[in-house]
């Protein structure tokens, strides 16, 4: 029995140890930096890697995307629809700028923590549409996934970046399925060889 993982239904997150910065001008406080970096292999676990293609965000930046604190939907820092979150893609990756609300104590506190360097990491939440990734099963037994298209929902400033359990489990299940298929193929090949006396 073959189990298919429908990633369209699974919200996933990816994290990045980056260098978030703060700036303030004309009484406006801003947190900015890269929320994703292109063509950089991340090791998910030993022998399993993932990277983001430069075209991954091309179809999604028109979405109404939120900036959150630690992926908490009730802790909104900014939003593209309201102009308080700006996202753009350059040669390096997905860059974002969040305008901090001076009347939101949580947002101001986060701004001060980023300014001091206590928090400097980020993450993004997304789905992978059908056909949005490539899988490379390498001859040395390792595997690499390349995200070519994502449906972006949010970017987050995070205290502890972590690869989501959902994403890891989905990837591990895919590897298990691949290994089972290869084992079945080897068994069938051996059966054919024995049947024909080769």
N, CA and C of each residue as an Amber inpcrd file, in Angstrom:
protein
   594
   0.8430000  -1.1780000   0.0000000   0.0000000   0.0000000   0.0000000
   0.8890000   1.2430000   0.0000000   0.5650000   2.1690000  -0.8830000
   1.3580000   3.3840000  -0.9860000   0.5960000   4.5420000  -0.3640000
   1.2120000   5.2400000   0.5410000   0.5790000   6.3770000   1.1990000
   1.0810000   7.6540000   0.5410000   0.1620000   8.5160000   0.1620000
   0.5350000   9.7840000  -0.4470000   0.3870000  10.8970000   0.5780000
   1.3560000  11.7510000   0.6480000   1.2870000  12.8880000   1.5590000
   0.8140000  14.0840000   0.7560000  -0.3250000  14.6390000   1.1180000
  -0.8500000  15.8180000   0.4370000  -0.3410000  17.0610000   1.1380000
   0.7340000  17.6320000   0.6040000   1.3420000  18.7950000   1.2570000
   0.5010000  20.0510000   1.0900000  -0.4710000  20.0460000   0.1280000
  -1.3220000  21.2200000  -0.0310000  -2.0780000  21.5100000   1.2560000
  -2.3260000  20.4720000   2.0640000  -3.1000000  20.6330000   3.2800000
  -2.2290000  20.8600000   4.5110000  -0.9290000  20.7130000   4.3520000
  -0.0420000  20.8110000   5.5100000   0.6820000  22.1410000   5.5470000
   0.4170000  22.8970000   6.5770000   1.1480000  24.1470000   6.7780000
   2.5010000  23.7830000   7.3730000   3.5390000  24.3370000   6.8050000
   4.8910000  24.0300000   7.2510000   5.6310000  25.3130000   7.5710000
   6.7090000  25.1810000   8.3170000   7.5660000  26.3310000   8.5950000
   9.0140000  25.9530000   8.3180000   9.7930000  26.9490000   7.9560000
  11.2340000  26.8090000   7.8160000  11.8690000  27.9760000   8.5420000
  12.9790000  27.7270000   9.1990000  13.6360000  28.7600000   9.9970000
  15.0080000  29.0880000   9.4520000  15.4800000  30.2540000   9.8270000
  16.7630000  30.7360000   9.3400000  17.4770000  31.4880000  10.4570000
  18.7020000  31.0830000  10.7010000  19.5370000  31.8640000  11.6130000
  20.0940000  32.9950000  10.7640000  19.5640000  34.1600000  10.9330000
  19.9010000  35.2860000  10.0640000  20.4310000  36.4360000  10.9060000
  20.4160000  37.5910000  10.3550000  20.9030000  38.7580000  11.0780000
  19.8560000  39.8550000  10.9460000  18.7780000  39.7280000  11.6940000
  17.7450000  40.7560000  11.6690000  18.3150000  42.0550000  12.2230000
  17.8860000  43.1550000  11.6560000  18.3560000  44.4730000  12.0540000
  17.1660000  45.3530000  12.4360000  17.4680000  46.3880000  13.1930000
  16.4490000  47.4050000  13.4710000  16.9560000  48.7320000  12.9370000
  16.0260000  49.5870000  12.6000000  16.3830000  50.9630000  12.2720000
  15.2180000  51.8480000  12.6680000  15.5220000  53.0840000  12.9210000
  14.4630000  54.0110000  13.2760000  14.7750000  55.3520000  12.6320000
  13.7710000  55.8710000  11.9300000  13.9020000  57.1930000  11.3300000
  12.5260000  57.8520000  11.3150000  12.4980000  59.1530000  11.5000000
  11.2250000  59.8980000  11.5500000  10.2310000  59.2490000  12.5150000
  10.7370000  58.8120000  13.6510000   9.9200000  58.1910000  14.6930000
   9.2690000  56.8810000  14.2550000   9.8070000  56.2600000  13.2110000
   9.2870000  54.9700000  12.7510000  10.3000000  53.8850000  13.0870000
   9.8350000  52.8310000  13.7720000  10.7040000  51.7170000  14.1310000
  10.4840000  50.5840000  13.1310000  11.5830000  49.9980000  12.6570000
  11.5140000  48.9630000  11.6320000  12.4090000  47.7880000  12.0130000
  11.8920000  46.5710000  11.8090000  12.7010000  45.3460000  11.8860000
  12.8130000  44.8370000  10.4590000  14.0330000  44.5190000  10.0200000
  14.1960000  44.0550000   8.6430000  15.2990000  43.0210000   8.5450000
  15.2230000  42.2410000   7.4830000  16.2280000  41.2150000   7.2390000
  15.6980000  40.1480000   6.3030000  16.4580000  39.0920000   6.1360000
  16.0850000  37.9980000   5.2340000  15.3150000  36.9230000   5.9980000
  14.1590000  36.5610000   5.4420000  13.3400000  35.4990000   6.0220000
  13.5940000  34.1580000   5.3460000  14.2460000  34.1800000   4.1870000
  14.6260000  32.9580000   3.4780000  15.8270000  33.2850000   2.5980000
  16.7160000  32.2970000   2.4240000  17.9040000  32.4600000   1.5870000
  17.8680000  31.3830000   0.5050000  18.1800000  31.7720000  -0.7170000
  18.1220000  30.8570000  -1.8500000  19.3960000  30.0160000  -1.9890000
  19.2240000  28.8510000  -2.6020000  20.3360000  27.9720000  -2.9930000
  21.2940000  27.6590000  -1.8490000  20.7490000  27.5340000  -0.6500000
  21.5590000  27.2140000   0.5230000  21.0060000  25.9140000   1.1170000
  21.7980000  24.8520000   1.0410000  21.3440000  23.5590000   1.5550000
  21.2440000  23.5780000   3.0730000  20.0880000  23.1550000   3.5730000
  19.8760000  22.9880000   5.0070000  19.8060000  21.4930000   5.2800000
  20.5700000  21.0310000   6.2700000  20.5180000  19.6080000   6.6260000
  19.3670000  19.4010000   7.6070000  18.3660000  18.6220000   7.1830000
  17.1960000  18.3530000   8.0180000  17.5230000  17.2910000   9.0610000
  18.2080000  16.2630000   8.6310000  18.7970000  15.2440000   9.4820000
  19.9000000  14.6200000   8.6420000  20.6940000  13.7480000   9.2150000
  21.8430000  13.1970000   8.5060000  21.4200000  12.5770000   7.1800000
  21.9690000  13.1150000   6.0900000  21.6920000  12.5700000   4.7610000
  20.4570000  13.1380000   4.0770000  19.7690000  14.0830000   4.7110000
  18.5640000  14.6770000   4.1260000  18.7000000  16.2040000   4.1090000
  18.5260000  16.7810000   2.9340000  18.7760000  18.2060000   2.7500000
  17.6040000  18.8810000   2.0320000  17.5460000  20.1800000   2.1930000
  16.5270000  20.9590000   1.5140000  17.1120000  22.3100000   1.1420000
  16.6750000  22.8510000   0.0010000  17.0630000  24.2070000  -0.3640000
  15.9070000  24.8880000  -1.0840000  15.9680000  26.2080000  -1.1090000
  14.9120000  27.0120000  -1.7050000  15.4210000  27.5880000  -3.0230000
  14.6510000  27.3800000  -4.0790000  15.0080000  27.9060000  -5.4000000
  14.6720000  29.3950000  -5.4760000  15.4000000  30.1570000  -6.2920000
  15.1510000  31.5990000  -6.4050000  13.7390000  31.9490000  -6.8760000
  13.0840000  31.0460000  -7.5940000  11.7250000  31.3300000  -8.0930000
  10.6270000  30.9240000  -7.1180000  10.9840000  30.4210000  -5.9500000
  10.0010000  29.8290000  -5.0300000   8.8910000  30.7920000  -4.6080000
   9.1890000  32.0770000  -4.4920000   8.1990000  33.0330000  -3.9880000
   7.5370000  33.8660000  -5.0970000   7.8550000  33.5780000  -6.3480000
   7.3740000  34.4150000  -7.4580000   5.8590000  34.5580000  -7.5240000
   5.1220000  33.4790000  -7.2340000   3.6650000  33.5110000  -7.3850000
   2.9260000  33.8370000  -6.0910000   3.6380000  34.1040000  -5.0230000
   2.9770000  34.1990000  -3.7190000   3.0710000  35.5680000  -3.0480000
   3.9130000  36.4450000  -3.5500000   4.1150000  37.7240000  -2.8710000
   2.9020000  38.6410000  -2.9490000   1.9530000  38.3210000  -3.8280000
   0.7090000  39.1080000  -3.8880000  -0.3000000  38.6460000  -2.8340000
   0.0190000  37.5470000  -2.1190000  -0.8430000  37.0830000  -1.0170000
  -0.9230000  38.1510000   0.0730000  -1.9530000  38.0780000   0.9060000
  -2.0530000  38.9350000   2.0900000  -1.2780000  38.2360000   3.2050000
  -0.0200000  38.6170000   3.3620000   0.9060000  37.9190000   4.2620000
   1.0640000  38.7110000   5.5560000   1.1380000  37.9890000   6.6660000
   1.3180000  38.6140000   7.9790000   2.7350000  38.4040000   8.4860000
   3.1960000  39.3470000   9.2930000   4.4250000  39.1820000  10.0720000
   3.9860000  38.9090000  11.5050000   4.5060000  37.8290000  12.0860000
   4.0790000  37.3870000  13.4090000   5.2660000  37.2880000  14.3660000
   4.9430000  37.1630000  15.6470000   5.9400000  36.8390000  16.6680000
   5.8120000  35.3470000  16.9500000   6.8820000  34.6030000  16.7130000
   6.9250000  33.1540000  16.9940000   5.7340000  32.3850000  16.4060000
   5.2970000  32.7500000  15.2070000   4.2000000  32.0690000  14.4980000
   2.8590000  32.1630000  15.2180000   2.7480000  33.0480000  16.2010000
   1.4950000  33.2120000  16.9480000   0.5390000  34.1120000  16.1590000
  -0.5940000  33.5530000  15.7400000  -1.5160000  34.3190000  14.8930000
  -2.1410000  35.5080000  15.6140000  -2.1400000  35.4930000  16.9290000
  -2.6910000  36.6430000  17.6590000  -1.6300000  37.7210000  17.9120000
  -0.3940000  37.4500000  17.5340000   0.6980000  38.4110000  17.7450000
   1.1700000  38.9590000  16.3940000   0.3150000  39.7480000  15.7570000
   0.6050000  40.2780000  14.4250000   1.4580000  41.5440000  14.5400000
   2.5830000  41.5410000  13.8550000   3.4820000  42.6970000  13.8270000
   3.1940000  43.6020000  12.6360000   2.8060000  43.0010000  11.5190000
   2.5670000  43.7590000  10.2940000   1.8360000  42.8990000   9.2850000
   1.4340000  43.5460000   8.1840000   0.6370000  42.8470000   7.1730000
   0.8550000  43.5280000   5.8250000   1.0130000  42.7400000   4.7750000
   1.2620000  43.3380000   3.4630000   0.0690000  44.1740000   3.0020000
  -1.1400000  43.7030000   3.2920000  -2.3490000  44.4080000   2.8630000
  -2.4170000  45.8220000   3.4460000  -1.9520000  45.9920000   4.6670000
  -2.0180000  47.3070000   5.3140000  -0.7620000  48.1490000   5.0680000
   0.2250000  47.5590000   4.3960000   1.4550000  48.2940000   4.1080000
   2.4390000  48.3360000   5.2570000   2.1680000  47.5780000   6.3250000
   3.0850000  47.5610000   7.4660000   4.1250000  46.4400000   7.3630000
   3.9820000  45.5880000   6.3440000   4.9680000  44.5530000   6.0230000
   5.2910000  44.6700000   4.5440000   6.5740000  44.8110000   4.2520000
   7.0340000  44.8300000   2.8580000   7.9030000  43.6030000   2.6400000
   7.6200000  42.8580000   1.5690000   8.4200000  41.6900000   1.2100000
   8.8800000  41.8320000  -0.2330000  10.1240000  41.4680000  -0.4830000
  10.6190000  41.4600000  -1.8620000  11.7090000  40.4040000  -1.9970000
  11.9170000  39.9970000  -3.2300000  12.9140000  38.9810000  -3.5370000
  14.0820000  39.6580000  -4.2450000  15.3130000  39.2770000  -3.8410000
  16.4980000  39.7150000  -4.5780000  17.3720000  38.4890000  -4.8460000
  18.5920000  38.6980000  -5.2630000  19.4660000  37.5670000  -5.6040000
  19.7610000  36.6660000  -4.4130000  19.7140000  37.2160000  -3.2170000
  20.0540000  36.4350000  -2.0170000  18.8710000  35.6430000  -1.4760000
  17.6790000  36.2670000  -1.4410000  16.5420000  35.5670000  -0.8520000
  15.3260000  36.4450000  -0.6980000  14.4780000  36.0730000   0.2620000
  13.2550000  36.8140000   0.5620000  13.5570000  37.7960000   1.6830000
  13.5030000  39.0750000   1.3570000  13.8050000  40.1330000   2.3050000
  12.5110000  40.7700000   2.7740000  12.4570000  41.1390000   4.0660000
  11.2560000  41.7620000   4.5910000  11.5590000  42.9200000   5.5160000
  10.5930000  43.8470000   5.5770000  10.6940000  45.0070000   6.4480000
   9.3600000  45.1750000   7.1590000   9.4010000  45.2110000   8.4990000
   8.1850000  45.3110000   9.3150000   8.1820000  46.6600000  10.0320000
   7.1150000  47.4450000   9.8180000   6.9500000  48.7160000  10.5240000
   6.2880000  48.4220000  11.8640000   6.9640000  48.7540000  12.9320000
   6.4830000  48.4460000  14.2790000   5.4650000  49.4960000  14.7460000
   4.3660000  49.0170000  15.3090000   3.3370000  49.8910000  15.8650000
   3.8190000  50.3960000  17.2280000   4.0490000  51.7050000  17.3790000
   4.5600000  52.2210000  18.6540000   3.5590000  52.0960000  19.8000000
   2.2970000  51.8250000  19.4900000   1.2710000  51.6680000  20.5260000
   1.0570000  50.2090000  20.9390000   1.8220000  49.3050000  20.3440000
   1.7200000  47.8740000  20.6480000   2.9310000  47.4940000  21.5000000
   2.7020000  47.2960000  22.7910000   3.8350000  47.0450000  23.7020000
   4.5870000  45.7640000  23.3450000   3.8780000  44.7080000  22.8770000
   4.5630000  43.4710000  22.4770000   5.5080000  43.7250000  21.3050000
   5.0220000  44.5030000  20.3320000   5.8330000  44.8090000  19.1490000
   7.0430000  45.6610000  19.5210000   6.8310000  46.6570000  20.3790000
   7.9370000  47.5310000  20.8060000   8.9590000  46.7310000  21.6080000
   8.4800000  45.8620000  22.4920000   9.3960000  45.0150000  23.2730000
  10.2220000  44.1200000  22.3570000   9.5780000  43.5510000  21.3340000
  10.3080000  42.7110000  20.3820000  11.3430000  43.5440000  19.6310000
  10.9580000  44.7190000  19.1990000  11.8850000  45.6220000  18.5120000
  13.1280000  45.8680000  19.3720000  12.9240000  46.1320000  20.6540000
  14.0490000  46.3940000  21.5570000  14.9220000  45.1550000  21.7290000
  14.3120000  43.9790000  21.7480000  15.0930000  42.7310000  21.8770000
  15.9320000  42.4810000  20.6240000  15.3570000  42.7680000  19.4610000
  16.1160000  42.6210000  18.2150000  17.2380000  43.6660000  18.1880000
  16.9420000  44.8680000  18.6010000  17.9300000  45.9510000  18.6240000
  19.1230000  45.5910000  19.5070000  18.8660000  44.9540000  20.6480000
  19.9460000  44.5470000  21.5640000  20.6860000  43.3050000  21.0870000
  20.1070000  42.5830000  20.1320000  20.7220000  41.3520000  19.6430000
  20.2690000  40.1170000  20.3910000  19.2700000  40.2580000  21.2800000
  18.7650000  39.1000000  22.0190000  17.9640000  38.1640000  21.1000000
  17.3070000  38.7410000  20.1120000  16.5640000  37.9700000  19.1140000
  17.0540000  38.4170000  17.7530000  17.4670000  37.4430000  16.9030000
  17.9610000  37.8230000  15.5780000  17.6330000  36.7750000  14.5240000
  16.6030000  35.9800000  14.7850000  16.3070000  34.8960000  13.8710000
  14.8610000  34.9490000  13.3980000  14.6100000  34.2570000  12.2970000
  13.2860000  34.3590000  11.6910000  12.8780000  33.0600000  11.0320000
  11.6600000  33.0570000  10.5260000  11.0670000  31.8520000   9.9790000
   9.9430000  32.2590000   9.0340000   9.4690000  31.3160000   8.2300000
   8.3030000  31.6070000   7.4030000   7.3890000  30.3950000   7.3440000
   6.0790000  30.6510000   7.2310000   5.0690000  29.5970000   7.2020000
   4.4170000  29.5330000   5.8330000   4.1950000  28.3210000   5.3190000
   3.7660000  28.1590000   3.9300000   3.1700000  26.7770000   3.7010000
   2.6110000  26.5920000   2.5270000   2.2180000  25.2800000   2.0070000
   3.0250000  25.0500000   0.7310000   3.1810000  23.7940000   0.3580000
   3.8300000  23.4640000  -0.9130000   2.7390000  23.0200000  -1.8810000
   2.4680000  23.7960000  -2.9440000   1.4470000  23.3620000  -3.8990000
   1.9140000  22.1410000  -4.6770000   0.9730000  21.4510000  -5.2850000
   1.2890000  20.2750000  -6.0830000   2.2990000  20.6500000  -7.1690000
   3.3820000  19.8830000  -7.2640000   4.4240000  20.1620000  -8.2490000
   5.3790000  21.2680000  -7.8310000   5.2870000  21.7080000  -6.5770000
   6.0930000  22.8290000  -6.1170000   7.4890000  22.4670000  -5.6390000
   7.8570000  21.1880000  -5.7610000   9.1970000  20.8050000  -5.3160000
   9.7580000  19.6830000  -6.1710000  11.0740000  19.5690000  -6.1450000
  11.7820000  18.4810000  -6.8100000  12.4720000  17.6540000  -5.7370000
  12.5280000  16.3630000  -5.9560000  13.2390000  15.4710000  -5.0320000
  14.3760000  14.8110000  -5.7840000  15.5750000  14.8900000  -5.2380000
  16.7510000  14.2730000  -5.8460000  17.2580000  13.1570000  -4.9290000
  17.0650000  11.9130000  -5.3940000  17.5780000  10.7560000  -4.6520000
  18.9870000  10.5020000  -5.1630000  19.9820000  10.7710000  -4.3530000
  21.3670000  10.7120000  -4.7980000  21.9370000   9.3030000  -4.6840000
  22.9460000   9.0590000  -5.5100000  23.5810000   7.7290000  -5.5440000
  24.2280000   7.3580000  -4.2210000  24.6360000   8.3460000  -3.4290000
  25.3010000   8.0520000  -2.1640000  24.3070000   7.7730000  -1.0300000
  23.0110000   7.6850000  -1.3720000  21.9970000   7.3710000  -0.3670000
  21.3780000   8.5930000   0.2890000  21.8670000   9.7790000  -0.0380000
  21.2820000  10.9980000   0.5280000  20.1380000  11.4840000  -0.3690000
  19.3840000  12.4300000   0.1620000  18.2560000  12.9810000  -0.5910000
  18.2300000  14.4960000  -0.4090000  17.8020000  15.1850000  -1.4850000
  17.6640000  16.6420000  -1.3860000  16.3380000  17.0640000  -2.0100000
  15.5980000  17.8820000  -1.2740000  14.3740000  18.4780000  -1.7880000
  14.6820000  19.9160000  -2.1670000  14.1310000  20.3520000  -3.2780000
  14.3020000  21.7410000  -3.7300000  12.9170000  22.3650000  -3.8670000
  12.6510000  23.3720000  -3.0340000  11.3650000  24.0650000  -3.0740000
  11.3740000  25.0430000  -4.2430000  10.5310000  24.7680000  -5.2490000
  10.4770000  25.6210000  -6.4410000   9.2990000  26.5850000  -6.3990000
   8.2870000  26.2450000  -5.5990000   7.1330000  27.1320000  -5.4600000
   6.5080000  26.9040000  -4.0920000   6.2380000  27.9850000  -3.3810000
   5.5570000  27.8840000  -2.0880000   4.3860000  28.8520000  -2.0650000
   3.4160000  28.5290000  -1.2380000   2.2720000  29.4000000  -0.9860000
   2.5080000  30.0000000   0.4000000   3.0320000  31.2290000   0.4220000
   3.4780000  31.8680000   1.6610000   2.3040000  32.4700000   2.4260000
   2.2330000  32.1930000   3.7450000   1.1820000  32.7320000   4.6120000
   1.7120000  33.7810000   5.5690000   2.9020000  33.5180000   6.1150000
   3.4200000  34.4250000   7.1480000   4.9270000  34.3350000   7.2580000
   5.4950000  35.4060000   7.8020000   6.8950000  35.4240000   8.2090000
   6.8950000  35.7370000   9.6990000   7.8520000  35.1910000  10.4180000
   7.8910000  35.3750000  11.8670000   9.2840000  35.7520000  12.3460000
   9.3080000  36.6090000  13.3530000  10.5220000  36.8520000  14.1230000
  10.4490000  35.8580000  15.2750000  11.4860000  35.0180000  15.4230000
  11.3960000  33.9150000  16.3830000  12.5450000  33.9250000  17.3880000
  12.2200000  33.4530000  18.5840000  13.2250000  33.3420000  19.6390000
  14.0990000  32.1140000  19.4170000  13.4530000  30.9700000  19.1350000
  14.1610000  29.7180000  18.8790000  13.7160000  29.1750000  17.5320000
  14.5180000  29.3540000  16.4860000  14.1230000  28.8150000  15.1930000
  14.1700000  27.2980000  15.2170000  13.1720000  26.6900000  14.6410000
  13.1260000  25.2220000  14.5980000  12.4190000  24.7850000  13.3460000
  12.8970000  23.7050000  12.7850000  12.2340000  23.0930000  11.6490000
  10.9660000  22.4450000  12.1750000   9.8250000  22.7020000  11.5630000
   8.5530000  22.2100000  12.1010000   8.4870000  20.6910000  12.0970000
   7.8900000  20.1340000  13.1520000   7.6940000  18.6820000  13.2350000
   6.9160000  18.1710000  12.0360000   5.9220000  18.9480000  11.6030000
   5.1110000  18.5400000  10.4520000   5.9910000  18.3420000   9.2300000
   6.8710000  19.3020000   8.9840000   7.7550000  19.2160000   7.8250000
   8.7110000  18.0450000   7.9170000   9.3080000  17.8440000   9.0850000
  10.2510000  16.7380000   9.2690000   9.5450000  15.4020000   9.0900000
   8.3830000  15.2460000   9.7070000   7.6530000  13.9740000   9.6060000
   7.2390000  13.6780000   8.1720000   6.8030000  14.7040000   7.4470000
   6.4160000  14.5100000   6.0440000   7.6200000  14.0690000   5.2260000
   8.7580000  14.7060000   5.4630000   9.9770000  14.3450000   4.7330000
  10.4150000  12.9190000   5.0770000  10.3920000  12.5740000   6.3670000
  10.8180000  11.2280000   6.7760000   9.8970000  10.1640000   6.1870000
   8.6090000  10.4570000   6.1370000   7.6480000   9.5110000   5.5640000
   7.9560000   9.2890000   4.0790000   8.3100000  10.3660000   3.3910000
   8.6470000  10.2610000   1.9680000   9.8800000   9.3800000   1.7610000
  10.8850000   9.5370000   2.6320000  12.0880000   8.7110000   2.5440000
  11.7440000   7.2480000   2.8060000  10.9180000   6.9960000   3.8360000
  10.4990000   5.6140000   4.1370000   9.7860000   4.9940000   2.9430000
   8.8970000   5.7370000   2.3110000   8.1700000   5.2270000   1.1490000
   9.1200000   4.9100000   0.0040000  10.0850000   5.7980000  -0.2180000
  11.0620000   5.5840000  -1.2810000  11.8710000   4.3090000  -1.0160000
  12.3080000   4.1380000   0.2350000  13.0900000   2.9480000   0.5890000
  12.2600000   1.6750000   0.4300000  10.9690000   1.7240000   0.7970000
  10.0920000   0.5590000   0.6150000   9.9320000   0.2140000  -0.8590000
   9.7530000   1.2500000  -1.6990000   9.6150000   1.0120000  -3.1460000
  10.8780000   0.3830000  -3.7020000  12.0500000   0.8830000  -3.2720000
  13.3110000   0.3200000  -3.7660000  13.4750000  -1.1340000  -3.3290000
  13.1010000  -1.4240000  -2.0910000  13.1840000  -2.7940000  -1.5860000
  12.2710000  -3.7160000  -2.3940000  11.0560000  -3.2660000  -2.6740000
  10.1170000  -4.0570000  -3.4820000  10.6740000  -4.3040000  -4.8810000
  11.2780000  -3.2740000  -5.4550000  11.8610000  -3.4250000  -6.7900000
  12.9860000  -4.4510000  -6.7850000  13.8300000  -4.3980000  -5.7380000
  14.9240000  -5.3720000  -5.6360000  14.3810000  -6.7850000  -5.4620000
  13.3390000  -6.9360000  -4.6320000  12.7150000  -8.2550000  -4.4270000
  12.1510000  -8.7910000  -5.7350000  11.4420000  -7.9430000  -6.4500000
  10.8410000  -8.3740000  -7.7200000  11.9080000  -8.7450000  -8.7390000
  13.0010000  -7.9830000  -8.7670000  14.0960000  -8.2760000  -9.6950000
  14.7350000  -9.6190000  -9.3500000  14.9240000  -9.8670000  -8.0480000
  15.5080000 -11.1280000  -7.6000000  14.5880000 -12.3080000  -7.9430000
  13.2830000 -12.1150000  -7.7440000  12.3010000 -13.1590000  -8.0890000
  12.3620000 -13.4980000  -9.5810000  12.4570000 -12.4420000 -10.4020000
  12.5420000 -12.6620000 -11.8600000  13.8200000 -13.4180000 -12.2150000
  14.9270000 -13.0460000 -11.5840000  16.1910000 -13.7160000 -11.8600000
  16.1090000 -15.1990000 -11.4690000  15.5240000 -15.4910000 -10.3100000
  15.4010000 -16.8780000  -9.8540000  14.4410000 -17.6630000 -10.7510000
  13.3930000 -17.0070000 -11.1810000  12.3900000 -17.6410000 -12.0290000
  12.9940000 -18.0410000 -13.3700000  13.8890000 -17.2170000 -13.9020000
  14.4890000 -17.4900000 -15.2060000  15.8480000 -18.1710000 -15.0810000
  16.2410000 -18.4940000 -13.8720000  17.4900000 -19.2210000 -13.6510000
  18.7400000 -18.4340000 -13.9950000  18.6470000 -17.0910000 -13.9360000
  19.8240000 -16.2790000 -14.2730000  20.6910000 -16.0810000 -13.0450000
